[in-house]
Amino acid sequence: MQINSRRRFLQNTGLVLAGAASGLGFSTKQAPRLSFSTLGCPDWSFDKIMAFAVEHGYTGLEIRGIKREMDLPKCPEFSSKQNIAVTRQKMKASGLKFVGLGSSANLHFLPGSARDKNLDEARRFIDLANEIDCPYIRVFPNNFPATQEKAQTMELMSKGLLELATHANNSNVTVLMETHGDLLKMAELKQVMDATAHQHSGLIWDICNMWTVTKESPAEVYQTLKKYIRHAHIKDATMVNGKPAYTLLGQGTVPVFEAINVLAKDQYEGFYSFEWEKLWHPEIQEPEVALADYPLAMKKHFNK
């Protein structure tokens, strides 16, 4: 999309991020920064992803696969320096920013080939993020295997995150561990993060992942972990047979707006990134519906 097209769109819709009272604008002094994960639109081309983001008032993209290719360095958009240059120019022309690259790397493995493979994947994502001016990559903690002592596994998570953060030295990339898998209790997350203590490490607070399991208060979670939180995953759900069934924002039972209020009150400057898990749950609403609804629901909430 050309710069002039972006400008015309902004003029036509009234989308002024400093806070407009019309169109998709927000009445607050500082509008929330909205992004979405491409997990929500697994069959879209990169050009369609960008165009949809611009049309619906997003300013960031979190890349978790393109056209179902999850190993991002293999995607055509990132597979060569020439392609990366073209992709960066397209993003700039659209007025969009990369806000995160979602790897599948897990940190719970014992030393060996599986651990090496996962850490190598994360390093490749760090290197790619640095090339495209993306501030974050995501890794998973992830499981507490029955064959390992829990304390040992948590130490493996900390050591892995620290190793990756060290790899990110001399770059502008921070490695974020998502609140995911079995590492969901705030006290245990704090223990792992306290053991890492590196300028290139941090947390993605996935509010739904945590609350549907622990039921811990968002206010308490934030107070415990806020110095590590750099990015937020936003989604809503109801519980069906003990498992989350994803809903449009505000239609579930997750206290997601309570968490959003806590972030906003503390002048959180990161993105509120909508993670619609369409790739893993094909039965949920189509991306054209869910990804269009999210900025409207956020505008309604922030403009109350």
C-alpha positions in Angstrom: 0.0 0.0 0.0 1.4 3.4 -1.0 1.9 6.2 1.5 -0.7 8.4 -0.2 -3.2 5.6 0.1 -2.5 5.3 3.8 -2.9 9.1 4.2 -6.2 9.0 2.3 -7.4 6.2 4.5 -6.6 8.1 7.7 -8.3 11.3 6.4 -11.4 9.4 5.3 -11.9 7.4 8.4 -10.8 9.9 11.0 -8.3 7.4 12.5 -6.1 9.8 14.4 -4.1 7.8 16.9 -3.5 10.8 19.1 -7.2 10.4 20.0 -10.1 11.4 17.8 -13.7 11.3 19.0 -15.0 10.0 15.6 -14.4 7.1 13.3 -12.1 4.6 15.0 -10.5 7.2 17.2 -10.3 7.0 20.9 -11.3 9.7 23.3 -8.5 9.0 25.7 -5.4 11.3 25.5 -3.3 8.4 24.4 -5.0 5.7 22.3 -4.1 2.1 23.0 -1.7 0.6 20.5 -3.4 -2.3 18.8 -1.9 -5.2 16.9 -3.1 -8.7 16.0 -1.3 -12.0 15.7 -1.3 -13.7 12.3 -2.3 -16.9 14.1 -5.8 -15.5 13.6 -5.6 -15.4 9.8 -3.6 -18.5 8.8 -4.6 -18.5 5.1 -4.1 -14.8 4.3 -1.3 -13.4 2.2 1.0 -10.9 3.8 -0.4 -8.2 1.6 -3.9 -9.0 2.7 -2.8 -9.0 6.3 -1.3 -5.5 6.0 -4.3 -4.1 4.1 -6.7 -5.4 6.7 -4.7 -4.0 9.5 -4.6 -0.6 8.0 -8.3 -0.6 7.2 -9.3 -1.5 10.7 -7.1 0.8 12.6 -4.3 -1.5 13.8 -0.7 -0.1 13.9 1.2 -3.3 14.6 1.5 -6.8 13.4 2.6 -9.8 15.5 3.8 -12.5 13.1 2.9 -16.1 14.0 3.1 -17.7 10.6 2.2 -16.6 7.1 0.1 -18.9 4.9 0.6 -21.6 7.6 4.4 -21.5 7.4 5.4 -21.2 11.1 9.2 -21.2 10.6 9.3 -17.5 9.7 12.8 -17.4 8.2 11.4 -19.8 5.5 8.5 -17.5 4.6 9.1 -15.7 1.2 8.8 -12.4 2.9 11.9 -13.1 5.0 13.8 -15.7 3.1 16.4 -13.4 1.6 17.9 -10.0 2.3 16.3 -8.7 -0.9 12.8 -10.0 0.2 13.3 -8.6 3.7 14.1 -5.1 2.2 10.8 -5.3 0.1 8.8 -6.4 3.2 10.2 -3.6 5.4 9.4 -1.1 2.7 5.8 -2.4 2.5 5.4 -2.1 6.2 6.8 1.4 6.2 4.5 2.5 3.4 1.5 1.1 5.3 2.4 2.9 8.5 2.7 -0.5 10.3 5.3 -1.8 12.7 6.4 -5.4 13.5 5.7 -5.9 17.2 6.7 -9.5 17.7 7.8 -12.7 16.0 6.2 -15.8 17.5 8.6 -18.8 17.6 7.6 -22.3 18.7 10.7 -22.6 20.9 10.2 -24.4 24.3 12.6 -24.0 27.2 11.7 -27.0 29.4 13.8 -29.6 27.7 16.8 -31.3 29.3 20.2 -30.7 27.6 20.3 -32.7 24.4 19.1 -32.6 20.8 15.6 -31.4 21.5 16.8 -28.5 23.6 19.4 -27.6 21.0 16.8 -27.6 18.3 14.5 -25.3 20.2 17.2 -22.8 21.3 18.5 -22.7 17.7 15.1 -21.9 16.4 14.8 -19.0 18.9 18.2 -17.7 17.9 17.2 -17.6 14.2 14.1 -15.7 15.2 16.2 -13.2 17.2 18.5 -12.7 14.2 15.5 -12.2 11.8 13.8 -9.8 14.3 17.0 -7.7 14.4 17.0 -7.5 10.6 13.4 -6.2 10.3 13.5 -3.8 13.3 11.1 -6.0 15.3 11.6 -5.4 19.1 10.5 -8.8 20.4 10.4 -12.6 19.8 8.3 -15.0 21.8 9.3 -18.3 23.4 7.4 -20.7 25.5 8.5 -21.9 29.0 6.6 -24.6 28.6 5.8 -27.9 30.3 6.5 -29.6 33.6 7.3 -33.1 32.5 6.5 -35.9 35.0 10.0 -37.3 34.5 11.7 -34.1 35.7 11.7 -32.4 39.0 9.7 -29.2 38.9 12.6 -27.1 40.3 14.9 -28.5 37.8 12.6 -27.7 34.9 12.1 -24.1 36.2 15.9 -23.7 36.3 16.1 -25.0 32.7 13.5 -22.4 31.7 15.5 -19.6 33.4 18.8 -20.8 31.9 17.3 -21.0 28.4 15.8 -17.6 28.5 19.1 -16.1 29.8 21.0 -17.9 27.1 18.7 -16.4 24.4 18.8 -13.0 26.0 22.6 -13.1 25.9 22.4 -14.0 22.2 20.3 -10.8 21.7 23.1 -8.7 23.1 24.3 -6.0 20.6 20.8 -6.0 19.1 17.5 -4.2 19.7 15.6 -7.4 20.3 14.2 -8.6 23.6 13.3 -12.3 24.2 9.8 -12.6 25.7 8.6 -15.7 27.5 4.9 -16.1 27.3 2.7 -17.0 30.2 1.9 -20.4 28.7 1.8 -24.1 29.1 2.3 -25.2 32.7 4.1 -22.1 33.9 1.1 -19.9 34.7 1.1 -19.2 38.5 2.4 -15.7 39.1 4.8 -16.8 41.9 6.4 -19.4 39.7 6.7 -17.0 36.8 8.3 -14.4 39.1 10.8 -17.1 40.3 11.8 -17.9 36.7 12.1 -14.3 35.7 14.0 -13.2 38.8 16.6 -15.8 38.0 17.0 -14.4 34.5 17.4 -10.7 35.2 18.6 -9.5 31.8 17.9 -6.4 29.8 17.0 -8.5 26.8 14.5 -10.7 28.5 10.9 -10.1 29.5 7.3 -11.4 29.6 4.3 -11.6 27.4 1.3 -11.4 29.7 -1.4 -13.7 28.2 -4.3 -12.8 30.4 -6.6 -15.6 29.2 -3.9 -18.3 29.4 -3.3 -17.5 33.1 -6.7 -16.7 34.4 -8.5 -19.7 32.9 -6.2 -22.0 34.9 -5.2 -20.0 38.1 -8.1 -17.6 38.6 -5.5 -15.2 40.0 -6.6 -11.6 40.2 -5.2 -9.5 37.2 -4.3 -6.7 39.6 -2.2 -9.1 41.7 -0.6 -10.7 38.7 0.4 -7.3 37.4 1.8 -6.0 40.7 3.9 -9.2 40.9 5.1 -9.3 37.3 4.9 -5.7 36.0 8.6 -5.0 35.8 8.9 -7.9 33.3 5.8 -7.3 31.2 6.6 -5.9 27.8 3.7 -7.2 25.7 0.1 -8.3 26.2 -1.9 -11.0 24.5 -5.6 -10.2 24.6 -8.4 -12.7 24.1 -11.6 -13.8 25.8 -13.3 -17.1 26.4 -15.9 -19.1 28.3 -15.1 -22.3 30.0 -16.6 -25.5 28.4 -15.8 -28.8 30.1 -12.9 -27.3 31.8 -11.3 -25.8 28.7 -11.5 -22.3 27.2 -13.8 -21.8 24.3 -12.8 -18.5 22.6 -15.3 -15.7 22.1 -15.2 -12.2 20.7 -13.8 -9.7 23.1 -16.2 -8.9 26.0 -18.4 -12.0 25.3 -16.6 -14.4 27.6 -15.9 -14.7 31.3 -12.2 -13.8 31.4 -11.6 -10.5 33.3 -9.7 -9.2 30.3 -11.0 -5.6 30.7 -9.9 -5.6 34.3 -6.4 -6.5 33.2 -6.5 -3.9 30.4 -7.6 -1.3 32.9 -4.6 -2.2 35.2 -2.2 -1.8 32.3 -3.7 1.4 31.1 -3.8 3.0 34.6 -0.1 2.3 34.9 0.5 3.9 31.5 1.5 0.7 29.8 3.2 1.7 26.5 3.2 -1.7 24.8 0.8 -3.2 22.3 -2.5 -4.8 23.2 -2.2 -7.7 20.7 -5.3 -9.7 19.8 -4.4 -13.4 19.6 -7.3 -15.1 17.8 -6.2 -18.8 17.7 -7.9 -19.6 14.4 -5.1 -21.9 13.2 -5.4 -24.1 16.3 -9.2 -23.8 16.6 -10.8 -23.7 13.1 -14.3 -23.8 14.5 -14.1 -20.2 15.9 -15.2 -17.1 14.1 -13.6 -16.3 10.8 -10.8 -13.7 10.9 -12.8 -11.2 8.8 -15.3 -11.1 11.7 -13.0 -11.4 14.8 -10.1 -9.2 13.7 -12.6 -6.5 12.6 -14.5 -6.7 15.9 -11.5 -6.3 18.2 -10.6 -2.6 17.6 -14.3 -1.8 17.9 -14.6 -3.5 21.2 -11.4 -1.8 22.4 -12.7 1.6 21.3 -16.0 1.0 23.1 -14.1 0.1 26.3 -11.6 2.9 26.2 -14.2 5.5 25.3 -16.5 4.7 28.3 
